[in-house]
Amino acid sequence: MREQKQQRFEELRQDLKELLPQLIQTKKRVGVTYNVMQKKTNDPSCSEQERAKFKQLYLTELHAQRAGDVTMLGFIEEMTGLRPDSFAAQTRCDLLEQLINNARAQITIKSLDIDAAKCNYTHSNSDEVQLATALLTEGTVVVDGFLEYMGELCEIYETLIKLHTEVGSRLRQLQGMSHHGAEAWERLTSNRPDNDASVLGTKVCQLTTLTSLGAKEPGSDTSAALLDVMAPLQLLFSSYIELQISKHYKSDDRIAVLDNLVKHYDTAMVGLTSIGILRSDELQPDRFAHLCEIVGQLRDDAELRLADELKSAETPSPTSKAELPATSPSRKRVIHTVKGTLIGEVRARVANQGTNIVDVRSPFEDQPLASFREDKSNAWVEIVEASKTAPKARVTPYPQLKGDARKALAKIDELVHKFEGYARGASHPKGIEESLQNTAQYLIDYADRLERHENAPSNSQKDADLVKDLRLTAGTIKEKATQLRIQISLAQAPTSEAVEYLFRHKEVHPQKIGERIQLKTGRQDFLQEYVLMNNNNRPLWYAHFHYKTSSDANADYTAASLKTKDQRFETNATALAKAQNAHQKIDIYRGHIDKELATKIFSLP
């Protein structure tokens, strides 16, 4: 075995000896082609075609350099496994740094390709109404140009995602190395944008292109359905990226923003599932599948960050939360709205403005996606402005509309079966309900359009029965939506949203348990307990309110949480005692109780 290792080591060393001169020559060609490309870029007499030619030459050499460096890195890592030494470790570090710089050079070139694509597309700066007008008035020329433009952007963003992901992976490898790796990591990250934020931002851009490309026909009902599902996410992306870039936000605010993200991603994934079933014939399968894939990736990332944030909140760092600034040194502000917790920017005040206004802006364009006015302390109401009138959509021929309605009805059983499957998993109950309600409205819209169509027959019993079936099925789906939300909520750990919903539908009933008792462990404060009973008069969950003293006013609790039945008496101390070793962690579920729930359900003023 030892001789075999030695023989393999010598083979690798010989391979390196042969590869090294090739890498040196490739590196020189990279430098030469870069200088020529820069010279052509700065030469006003040079045509765009000529500039593109030399840019491609430079990119070709970058690809060749990367391939050689990856091969050499593989040799070095195998040699290190056979015979570790400091020279091999330093060489590995140097190669990782060069591969990162190579990927970043490619990112720069691809970013220029985005600018070029936008310059070449006539409607790149058009808003949705302007584009819709062009699609209806100019026809297939605009459609073909739009699809070509979006397809080009899609390919560029896909390459950028891979490059940013590679940079992140190699940076993490450097972090796990010796002090040489740490020094390289510092050089590569100092005064540079956060790479994770770059990956996130590029995926957000890709979602926009995939949403536009997901339907076979731009401007169709299916295209509009995709936009409706994805539109709520657009408002959240800037908050998501802001959290990644800025570390000053308080843990409670970060948790609220991330929790809002996870819920909206869940809702979007359920909505996309509905579209995938009801409108499968009208979708571009590959584009739609990739759209769903990226939404799932972003959802998983947000959930992971939320879990990390919740874990950090349970074990605070030596720097207390109270020592962290509540707001950004800039004009950024965390606001609580009916659309969830968002991060926006306080608008500069003008005369007679009244209360503060916060704009939630697009992360890529300097324009607000929505604006909110402060209604009362830490409560924000959206400012709804009159929207531009979209052009009148073309009328679907009656026979086609009737056929589409029948196809939608035929797929309802499959859709409901799929959602019943979600009820057995970890799904967001509100998202399930909303998606089914949207499906019901989808059928009602078909019924309305059939009845109001200018070519609808006045005496067709079959058509009348179809309209009746559409409305009856819509009613059944609405009932199913409520049933599933109740079923999922009851099966999951308690949340404020779930308790409020179940209380409103008379599925849970709170009861006070005795009087306050002083705890003997932990903070040794006073606990007032409530039980949430189900309709069988059995305990479902518990609510714990903590007080400094036994005589504090009911509303003056210091902490409040929802507890599962199994963990009713679980504390950090009891969990630690149950651990089989010092490294084992037993998670304790504590559902947040907001002030509104405390007042409405538990009658605390």
SVG drawing of the C-alpha trace seen along z (x, -y; Angstrom):
<svg xmlns="http://www.w3.org/2000/svg" viewBox="-83 -73 91 75">
<polyline fill="none" stroke="black" stroke-width="0.4" points="0.0,0.0 2.8,-2.4 4.6,-1.7 1.3,-2.3 0.9,-5.6 4.4,-6.6 4.0,-5.5 0.7,-7.5 2.4,-10.5 5.2,-10.4 2.7,-10.1 0.9,-13.2 4.1,-15.1 5.0,-14.3 1.5,-15.4 2.0,-18.7 5.4,-19.2 3.8,-18.7 0.8,-20.9 2.6,-23.9 4.1,-25.3 0.6,-25.2 -0.9,-27.1 1.9,-29.8 1.2,-30.3 -2.6,-30.4 -2.1,-33.0 -0.1,-35.2 -2.8,-34.9 -5.4,-35.9 -3.4,-39.1 -2.8,-39.8 -6.5,-39.3 -7.7,-41.4 -5.4,-44.3 -6.6,-44.1 -10.2,-44.0 -9.8,-47.1 -8.0,-48.9 -10.9,-48.1 -13.5,-49.1 -11.9,-52.5 -11.4,-53.1 -14.3,-55.2 -13.6,-54.2 -14.0,-50.5 -17.3,-48.9 -19.5,-46.9 -18.9,-43.8 -15.2,-44.1 -15.5,-44.8 -17.6,-41.7 -15.1,-39.6 -12.2,-40.6 -14.4,-40.2 -15.2,-36.7 -11.5,-36.0 -10.8,-37.1 -13.7,-35.0 -12.3,-31.9 -8.9,-32.3 -10.6,-32.7 -12.4,-29.4 -9.1,-27.7 -7.4,-29.1 -10.2,-27.9 -10.1,-24.4 -6.3,-24.1 -6.5,-25.5 -9.3,-23.0 -7.2,-20.1 -4.2,-21.3 -6.3,-21.8 -7.4,-18.2 -3.8,-17.0 -2.8,-19.1 -5.7,-17.9 -4.9,-14.2 -1.2,-14.7 -2.1,-16.4 -4.1,-13.3 -1.2,-11.1 1.5,-13.2 0.5,-16.5 3.0,-19.3 3.0,-23.1 3.9,-23.7 0.9,-21.8 -1.4,-23.7 -0.1,-27.0 -0.4,-26.0 -4.0,-24.9 -4.7,-28.3 -3.2,-30.1 -5.2,-28.1 -8.5,-28.7 -7.8,-32.5 -7.0,-32.4 -10.2,-30.5 -12.2,-33.0 -10.6,-35.9 -11.3,-34.0 -15.0,-33.6 -15.3,-37.3 -13.7,-38.3 -16.3,-36.2 -19.0,-37.8 -17.9,-41.2 -18.1,-40.2 -21.6,-38.7 -22.8,-41.8 -21.7,-43.8 -23.8,-41.3 -26.9,-42.3 -26.3,-46.0 -25.9,-45.2 -29.1,-43.1 -31.1,-45.9 -29.7,-48.4 -30.6,-46.3 -34.2,-45.6 -36.7,-48.3 -39.1,-47.8 -36.5,-47.2 -37.6,-50.3 -41.3,-49.8 -43.6,-49.2 -46.2,-46.4 -49.0,-48.6 -46.8,-49.9 -45.6,-46.4 -49.1,-45.0 -50.2,-47.8 -47.4,-47.0 -48.2,-43.3 -51.8,-43.9 -51.2,-46.6 -47.9,-45.4 -48.5,-41.7 -46.0,-38.9 -43.1,-41.2 -43.2,-42.4 -43.9,-39.0 -40.9,-37.5 -38.6,-40.3 -39.8,-40.0 -39.2,-36.3 -35.7,-36.6 -34.8,-39.3 -36.0,-37.4 -34.4,-34.2 -31.1,-36.0 -31.3,-37.4 -32.3,-34.0 -29.1,-32.4 -26.9,-35.2 -28.5,-35.0 -28.1,-31.3 -24.4,-31.6 -24.1,-34.3 -25.8,-32.2 -23.3,-29.3 -20.3,-31.7 -21.5,-33.4 -22.2,-30.0 -18.7,-28.9 -17.2,-32.0 -19.1,-31.3 -18.0,-27.7 -14.4,-28.4 -14.5,-31.3 -15.8,-28.8 -13.0,-26.4 -10.5,-29.1 -12.1,-29.9 -11.6,-26.3 -7.9,-26.3 -4.8,-27.5 -3.8,-31.1 -2.9,-31.3 -6.5,-30.6 -7.7,-33.2 -5.4,-35.9 -6.6,-35.1 -10.2,-35.2 -9.6,-38.6 -8.1,-39.9 -10.9,-38.5 -13.8,-39.8 -12.5,-43.1 -14.5,-46.1 -16.5,-43.9 -20.2,-43.2 -21.4,-40.1 -21.3,-37.1 -24.4,-35.5 -26.3,-38.7 -25.0,-38.6 -26.3,-35.0 -29.6,-36.0 -29.9,-39.1 -29.1,-37.2 -31.7,-34.5 -34.3,-37.2 -33.5,-38.6 -33.8,-35.1 -37.2,-34.7 -38.4,-37.8 -37.3,-36.3 -38.6,-32.8 -42.0,-34.3 -42.2,-36.0 -41.0,-32.9 -43.1,-30.3 -46.2,-30.7 -46.3,-29.6 -48.1,-32.8 -47.0,-36.2 -50.0,-38.3 -52.3,-35.3 -54.4,-34.4 -51.7,-31.9 -49.0,-34.5 -51.1,-36.8 -51.6,-34.0 -47.9,-33.5 -47.4,-37.3 -50.2,-37.3 -48.4,-34.5 -45.0,-36.0 -45.9,-39.7 -46.2,-39.5 -42.6,-38.2 -41.3,-41.2 -42.1,-43.4 -40.1,-41.1 -36.9,-40.7 -35.4,-44.0 -36.0,-43.2 -34.3,-39.8 -31.2,-41.3 -31.1,-44.1 -30.9,-41.5 -28.0,-39.8 -26.1,-43.0 -26.7,-44.7 -26.1,-43.1 -27.3,-45.8 -31.0,-44.8 -32.2,-43.5 -32.9,-39.8 -36.6,-40.3 -36.8,-42.3 -34.7,-39.8 -36.9,-36.9 -40.1,-38.8 -38.8,-39.6 -37.5,-36.0 -40.8,-34.5 -42.7,-36.7 -40.4,-35.6 -40.9,-31.9 -44.7,-32.2 -44.8,-34.1 -42.5,-31.6 -44.8,-28.8 -47.8,-30.6 -46.0,-31.1 -45.0,-27.5 -48.6,-26.4 -49.9,-28.9 -47.4,-27.6 -48.5,-24.0 -52.1,-25.1 -50.9,-26.6 -48.9,-23.6 -52.0,-21.4 -54.7,-23.6 -52.7,-25.2 -50.2,-22.5 -51.0,-22.7 -50.3,-26.4 -46.8,-26.3 -43.3,-26.0 -42.4,-22.9 -38.6,-23.5 -38.9,-27.3 -41.8,-26.7 -40.0,-23.8 -36.9,-26.0 -39.1,-28.8 -40.5,-26.5 -37.0,-25.2 -35.5,-28.6 -38.5,-29.6 -38.0,-26.4 -34.3,-27.2 -35.0,-30.7 -37.6,-29.3 -35.2,-26.8 -32.5,-29.5 -34.9,-31.8 -36.0,-28.9 -32.4,-28.0 -31.6,-31.6 -34.7,-31.9 -33.7,-28.7 -30.2,-30.1 -31.7,-33.4 -34.1,-31.7 -31.2,-29.6 -29.1,-32.7 -32.0,-34.5 -32.1,-31.6 -28.4,-31.8 -27.5,-35.5 -23.9,-36.5 -21.8,-38.4 -23.0,-41.6 -26.5,-42.0 -29.3,-42.7 -30.0,-45.9 -26.6,-47.2 -27.4,-46.8 -28.9,-49.8 -32.6,-49.5 -32.5,-51.1 -30.0,-51.6 -27.6,-54.5 -29.2,-55.1 -32.9,-55.8 -33.8,-52.1 -36.7,-51.1 -38.4,-47.9 -42.2,-48.3 -45.1,-46.0 -47.9,-45.9 -50.8,-43.8 -48.3,-42.3 -46.0,-41.3 -42.8,-42.7 -40.8,-44.6 -37.7,-46.8 -38.1,-50.1 -36.5,-53.5 -37.9,-56.6 -38.9,-59.2 -37.5,-62.7 -40.2,-64.8 -42.0,-67.6 -44.2,-70.4 -47.6,-69.3 -46.7,-65.6 -48.0,-64.6 -46.8,-61.1 -43.7,-59.4 -43.8,-57.6 -41.6,-54.5 -40.9,-53.4 -40.1,-49.7 -37.9,-49.9 -36.9,-47.5 -33.4,-46.1 -32.3,-46.8 -34.1,-50.0 -34.4,-53.2 -38.2,-53.2 -40.7,-52.3 -42.7,-49.2 -45.0,-50.2 -45.2,-53.1 -46.6,-52.9 -47.8,-55.7 -47.4,-55.5 -50.9,-55.1 -50.0,-54.6 -47.0,-53.6 -45.3,-50.9 -48.3,-50.3 -48.1,-51.1 -50.8,-51.4 -50.1,-51.1 -50.7,-54.2 -52.7,-53.0 -52.4,-55.2 -54.6,-55.0 -53.0,-52.6 -52.6,-53.1 -55.4,-51.6 -54.2,-48.6 -55.4,-48.1 -58.5,-46.0 -57.5,-42.4 -58.5,-40.5 -61.7,-38.5 -61.3,-34.7 -63.6,-33.0 -66.6,-31.4 -65.9,-27.8 -62.2,-28.1 -63.4,-29.7 -65.9,-26.9 -63.2,-24.3 -60.8,-25.9 -63.4,-26.0 -64.2,-22.3 -60.5,-21.4 -60.1,-23.4 -63.1,-21.5 -61.6,-18.2 -58.4,-19.0 -59.9,-20.0 -59.9,-16.6 -56.2,-16.2 -55.6,-19.6 -57.6,-19.0 -55.9,-15.6 -52.5,-17.3 -53.5,-19.9 -54.8,-17.1 -51.3,-15.7 -49.9,-19.0 -52.1,-18.7 -50.0,-15.7 -46.8,-17.7 -45.2,-20.9 -47.1,-23.4 -48.2,-27.0 -51.9,-26.6 -52.8,-30.2 -51.0,-29.7 -53.0,-26.5 -56.3,-28.3 -55.5,-31.3 -54.4,-29.2 -57.6,-27.1 -59.6,-30.3 -57.8,-31.7 -58.7,-28.4 -62.3,-28.9 -62.2,-32.5 -60.6,-31.1 -63.7,-29.0 -66.0,-31.8 -64.2,-34.0 -64.8,-31.4 -68.5,-31.3 -68.8,-35.1 -67.0,-35.3 -69.1,-32.6 -72.3,-34.3 -71.2,-37.7 -69.6,-36.7 -71.1,-38.5 -71.4,-35.1 -73.0,-33.2 -76.1,-31.2 -79.3,-32.3 -81.0,-28.8 -78.2,-26.2 -78.9,-23.9 -75.5,-22.4 -73.8,-25.7 -76.0,-26.7 -75.1,-23.5 -71.4,-24.2 -71.8,-27.6 -73.7,-26.0 -71.0,-23.3 -68.3,-26.0 -70.0,-27.9 -70.9,-24.8 -67.4,-23.5 -66.0,-26.9 -68.2,-26.8 -67.0,-23.3 -63.4,-24.4 -63.9,-27.4 -65.3,-25.0 -62.3,-22.7 -59.9,-25.6 -61.3,-26.4 -61.3,-22.7 -57.7,-22.2 -56.4,-25.3 -58.1,-24.2 -56.8,-20.7 -53.2,-21.8 -53.3,-24.4 -54.5,-21.9 -51.7,-19.4 -48.8,-21.9 -47.2,-23.6 -49.1,-26.7 -48.6,-30.1 -50.4,-33.4 -51.8,-33.3 -53.1,-29.8 -54.6,-30.4 -56.4,-33.5 -57.8,-31.7 -59.0,-28.6 -60.5,-30.8 -62.4,-32.8 -63.8,-29.5 -64.6,-28.3 -62.1,-25.4 -60.2,-26.4 -61.3,-27.9 -58.9,-29.4 -59.3,-28.7 -57.3,-30.2 -55.5,-27.7 -55.4,-28.7 -53.4,-31.8 -49.9,-32.9 -47.2,-30.6 -43.5,-31.4 -41.1,-29.3 -38.4,-27.5 -35.8,-27.4 -34.5,-29.8 -35.7,-33.4 -37.8,-32.3 -40.5,-34.8 -44.2,-34.3 -46.2,-32.3 -49.8,-32.5 -50.9,-29.6 -53.8,-29.2 -55.0,-26.1 -56.4,-26.0 -59.1,-23.4 -60.3,-21.8 -63.9,-21.0 -63.7,-17.7 -62.8,-19.6 -59.3,-18.2 -56.1,-20.2 -54.5,-21.1 -51.9,-23.7 -50.9,-26.0 -50.1,-29.7 -47.6,-30.9 -47.4,-34.6 -44.5,-35.6 -44.5,-38.4 -42.0,-40.0 -44.3,-39.8 -47.5,-38.1 -49.3,-41.5 -48.3,-43.0 -51.2,-44.1 -52.3,-41.4 -51.0,-43.5 -47.6,-43.9 -46.2,-40.5 -42.5,-40.3 -42.6,-37.3 -45.4,-35.2 -45.2,-32.0 -47.4,-29.2 -46.4,-25.7 -47.2,-22.3 -48.9,-19.8 -45.8,-17.6 -43.5,-20.4 -45.9,-22.1 -43.4,-22.0 -40.2,-22.0 -37.6,-24.6 -34.0,-25.1 -33.0,-23.5 -35.2,-20.4 -34.0,-20.1 -30.4,-20.3 -31.0,-17.6 -32.5,-15.3 -29.5,-15.7 -27.4,-12.6 -24.2,-14.6 -23.1,-18.2 -23.3,-18.6 -26.9,-17.3 -29.5,-20.0 -33.2,-19.4 -35.2,-22.1 -38.0,-23.7 -40.8,-25.1 -42.0,-28.6 -44.7,-30.1 -44.8,-33.9 -47.8,-35.6 -48.4,-39.1 -50.2,-41.9 -53.3,-41.6 -53.6,-37.9 -53.1,-38.5 -55.9,-41.0 -58.3,-39.2 -57.9,-35.6 -56.7,-35.9 -58.5,-39.1 -55.4,-40.9 -55.9,-44.7"/>
</svg>
